[in-house]
Amino acid sequence: MNSAYHQVLHRAFQIAGETGERCRPVHLLAALAEAAGPISDALMPASGDPLFRRAIGPTPDRGGAASYLLMQSQQAARHLASERGETAGPEHLFLAVIDQAEPEATASLAHAGLELGALRSAALDILGAPADLPPIPMPELTPAGTMDRPPLPISQLDPAAWAAARWRQDHLPLRRLQRRYHYEALRHLESQASWRIASRCGLDNDQRYSLTRHHLDRVEHLAAQAKPDLVDRRSLQPRFPIARPISRSPHPLHRRQRLGCTVGWGTWFSNRRVGLRDRWFRVLTALDYRGAPQL
């Protein structure tokens, strides 16, 4: 990947960070439109107005985290460059976003009066690829319910799997929750249970992660109602941060730190303690789950 490739991505994250959003293909197009050269010329509307209008303000210190759609376009661009024996550059990103045809990005281009077919012809010409090159394949998306990709609606979940999860929701041992770590143990227990349900039902990853996401959301809601003093309300917020640092440089003291033989022992003992608590809570609540559906 050349420096221009990284500069375009860096700018895309900055643009997303202006509104605290995750970086998406539409932000990548905005960054490509700002870079001087044939790509920005192709993305210039006939009116001469900027392709994307944004509020004028200081450049943010933090950029939006990558969305699952941006990751797909990046992977497609790198795969295209690899197949052609080239270093990934802005031209590969340009064609990848055009062939991805993500609805938000295509709507923005249409609003600017730019025709997708003409843009693809320009992208192929800039890349030096034949005009009849078929659309480049898009990598598989991250499973539904992971990163910022929404989970499948409950109505689309496997009925038997969701029925088993609902049974557990109706029989949660909420009366056993007396300490904060009891709730954490309950979450771990239900997370493992939803994974087992998905495996027994032979679900694919979209179903598996969506089932787990919906089930844990329901567990959190019920626990918060029953024991509001034990449930950290922050755990009910979106699990994925909106912003991340655009670049990181280690603190000088961190660079000079030498690892010793005891590094990691604290984490090991902490994980061991959590594991023992989870096992104890599983034994304590075993009778509460009697009669669970056998899949």
C-alpha positions in Angstrom: 0.0 0.0 0.0 1.5 3.3 -1.0 1.4 6.6 0.9 -1.4 8.0 -1.1 -3.6 5.0 -0.1 -3.0 5.7 3.6 -3.5 9.5 3.1 -6.9 8.9 1.5 -7.9 6.5 4.4 -6.6 9.0 7.0 -8.7 11.8 5.5 -11.8 9.5 5.3 -11.5 8.8 9.0 -11.1 12.5 9.7 -14.3 13.3 7.7 -16.2 10.7 9.6 -14.8 12.0 12.9 -16.3 15.5 12.1 -19.7 14.1 13.0 -18.6 11.3 15.3 -19.7 8.7 12.8 -18.1 5.4 11.8 -16.1 5.7 8.6 -18.2 4.4 5.7 -17.8 4.2 1.9 -19.4 7.6 1.5 -16.6 9.1 3.6 -14.1 7.3 1.5 -15.6 8.9 -1.6 -15.4 12.3 0.0 -11.7 11.8 0.7 -11.1 10.6 -2.9 -12.9 13.7 -4.2 -10.5 16.0 -2.2 -7.3 14.5 -3.6 -5.9 16.3 -6.6 -5.7 14.2 -9.7 -7.9 12.3 -12.2 -10.0 10.6 -9.4 -11.1 14.0 -8.0 -11.7 15.2 -11.5 -14.0 12.3 -12.2 -15.9 12.9 -8.9 -16.4 16.6 -9.6 -20.1 17.4 -10.2 -20.9 19.4 -13.4 -22.1 22.3 -11.1 -18.6 22.6 -9.7 -19.9 22.4 -6.2 -18.2 20.1 -3.7 -19.4 16.5 -3.9 -20.0 16.5 -0.1 -20.8 19.6 1.9 -19.8 19.6 5.5 -19.7 22.1 8.3 -16.6 24.2 8.5 -14.7 23.6 11.7 -11.3 22.5 13.1 -9.9 19.2 12.0 -10.9 16.6 14.6 -8.2 14.9 16.7 -10.2 11.6 16.6 -11.4 9.8 13.6 -14.5 7.6 13.2 -14.0 3.9 13.8 -14.1 1.7 10.7 -17.5 0.4 9.7 -18.0 -3.1 8.4 -18.8 -1.7 4.9 -15.6 0.3 4.8 -13.7 -2.9 5.7 -15.3 -4.7 2.8 -14.3 -2.0 0.3 -10.7 -1.9 1.7 -10.4 -5.7 1.4 -11.8 -5.6 -2.1 -9.3 -2.9 -3.1 -6.3 -4.8 -1.6 -7.4 -8.1 -3.3 -7.7 -6.3 -6.7 -4.3 -4.8 -6.3 -2.8 -8.2 -5.3 -4.4 -9.9 -8.3 -2.9 -7.3 -10.6 0.5 -7.5 -8.9 0.3 -3.9 -7.9 0.6 -1.9 -4.7 -2.8 -0.9 -3.4 -3.5 2.8 -4.1 -6.4 5.3 -4.3 -7.3 4.0 -7.8 -8.1 0.6 -6.4 -10.2 2.1 -3.6 -12.1 4.1 -6.2 -13.0 1.1 -8.3 -13.8 -1.0 -5.2 -16.3 1.7 -3.9 -17.9 1.9 -7.3 -18.3 -1.8 -7.7 -19.5 -2.2 -4.0 -22.4 0.1 -4.9 -23.3 0.7 -1.3 -26.7 2.5 -1.3 -25.7 5.5 0.7 -22.7 6.1 -1.5 -24.6 5.7 -4.8 -27.4 7.9 -3.5 -24.8 10.7 -2.8 -23.3 10.3 -6.3 -26.7 10.4 -7.9 -27.7 13.5 -6.0 -24.5 15.2 -7.3 -25.5 14.2 -10.9 -22.8 11.7 -11.3 -23.6 8.5 -13.3 -22.3 5.3 -11.9 -21.5 3.7 -15.3 -19.4 6.8 -16.3 -17.6 6.7 -13.0 -16.7 3.1 -13.5 -15.4 3.7 -16.9 -13.2 6.5 -15.5 -12.0 4.3 -12.7 -11.0 1.5 -15.1 -9.2 4.0 -17.3 -7.3 5.5 -14.3 -6.4 1.9 -13.2 -5.3 0.9 -16.7 -7.7 -2.0 -16.7 -9.7 -3.3 -19.7 -13.1 -1.6 -20.3 -14.9 -5.0 -20.1 -13.4 -5.9 -16.7 -16.3 -7.6 -14.8 -17.3 -6.1 -11.4 -14.7 -7.1 -8.8 -15.9 -9.6 -6.2 -16.8 -8.2 -2.8 -15.4 -10.1 0.3 -18.0 -11.6 2.7 -19.4 -9.2 5.2 -18.8 -9.5 8.9 -21.6 -11.6 10.5 -24.8 -9.8 11.4 -24.7 -8.6 15.0 -21.0 -8.0 15.0 -19.1 -4.6 14.6 -21.7 -2.0 13.6 -23.7 -4.4 11.3 -27.2 -4.7 12.8 -28.3 -8.2 14.0 -31.0 -10.0 12.0 -34.5 -9.1 13.2 -36.0 -11.5 15.8 -38.6 -12.4 13.2 -35.8 -13.8 11.0 -34.2 -15.9 13.7 -34.4 -19.7 13.7 -37.8 -20.3 15.6 -36.5 -23.3 17.6 -33.3 -21.4 18.7 -35.2 -18.3 19.7 -37.8 -20.4 21.5 -35.0 -22.0 23.6 -33.5 -18.6 24.3 -36.9 -17.2 25.3 -37.4 -20.1 27.7 -34.1 -19.1 29.4 -35.1 -15.5 29.5 -38.4 -16.5 31.3 -36.4 -18.6 33.8 -33.5 -16.3 34.6 -32.3 -16.7 38.2 -32.7 -13.0 39.0 -33.3 -13.7 42.6 -29.8 -15.0 42.9 -28.3 -11.7 41.9 -26.8 -10.2 45.1 -23.5 -8.9 43.9 -22.2 -7.2 40.8 -20.1 -10.3 39.9 -23.3 -12.4 40.1 -24.7 -10.4 37.2 -21.4 -10.7 35.2 -21.5 -14.5 35.8 -25.1 -14.5 34.6 -24.1 -12.7 31.4 -21.3 -15.2 30.8 -23.6 -18.1 31.5 -26.2 -16.9 29.0 -23.7 -16.0 26.4 -22.3 -19.6 26.5 -25.9 -20.9 26.5 -26.9 -19.0 23.4 -23.7 -20.3 21.6 -24.7 -23.9 22.5 -28.2 -23.3 21.3 -26.9 -22.0 17.9 -24.5 -25.0 17.6 -27.2 -27.5 18.3 -29.5 -25.9 15.8 -26.7 -25.8 13.2 -27.0 -22.1 12.7 -24.8 -20.0 10.4 -22.8 -17.1 11.7 -25.4 -14.5 10.9 -28.0 -16.4 12.9 -25.5 -17.3 15.7 -24.3 -13.8 16.4 -27.8 -12.3 16.0 -29.3 -14.8 18.4 -26.6 -14.0 21.0 -27.0 -10.3 20.6 -30.7 -10.3 21.0 -30.6 -12.8 23.9 -28.0 -10.8 25.9 -29.9 -7.5 25.2 -33.0 -9.1 26.7 -31.0 -10.5 29.7 -29.6 -7.1 30.4 -33.0 -5.5 30.2 -34.6 -8.0 32.6 -31.7 -7.8 35.0 -31.7 -4.0 35.0 -35.4 -4.1 35.8 -35.0 -6.6 38.7 -31.7 -5.4 40.1 -31.0 -1.8 38.9 -28.3 -1.3 41.5 -26.2 -4.2 40.1 -26.4 -3.5 36.4 -24.0 -1.0 35.0 -26.1 1.2 32.8 -23.1 1.7 30.5 -23.3 -1.9 29.5 -26.7 -1.2 27.9 -25.1 1.3 25.5 -23.7 0.3 22.1 -20.8 -2.0 22.5 -18.6 -0.5 19.8 -16.9 2.9 20.3 -17.8 5.7 17.9 -14.3 7.2 17.7 -10.8 6.0 17.9 -7.4 7.8 17.7 -6.3 8.5 14.1 -2.8 7.6 15.0 -1.1 6.3 18.1 2.5 6.8 19.3 3.6 4.9 22.5 4.6 7.0 25.5 8.4 7.2 25.8 8.4 5.5 29.1 6.4 2.6 27.7 9.0 2.1 25.0 11.7 1.7 27.5 9.8 -0.7 29.7 11.4 -4.1 30.0 9.2 -7.1 30.4 9.7 -9.2 33.5 8.9 -12.8 34.3 5.9 -11.7 36.4 4.2 -9.7 33.6 0.7 -11.2 33.1 0.4 -12.9 36.4 -2.2 -10.3 37.6 -4.3 -10.9 34.5 -4.0 -14.7 34.9 -5.2 -14.6 38.5 -8.0 -12.3 37.6 -9.2 -14.5 34.8 -8.9 -17.5 37.1 -11.0 -15.8 39.7 -13.7 -14.9 37.2 -13.7 -18.5 35.9 -14.2 -19.9 39.4 -17.0 -17.5 40.1 -18.7 -18.4 36.8 -18.5 -22.1 37.7 -19.9 -21.5 41.2 -22.8 -19.4 39.8 -23.5 -22.2 37.3 -23.8 -24.8 40.1 -25.9 -22.4 42.2 -28.4 -21.8 39.5 -28.6 -25.3 38.0 -32.0 -26.0 39.5 -33.4 -22.8 38.1 -32.9 -24.1 34.5 -34.5 -27.5 35.0 -36.8 -28.4 32.2 -34.9 -26.4 29.5 -35.8 -27.4 26.0 -33.7 -30.2 24.6 -32.6 -29.3 21.0 
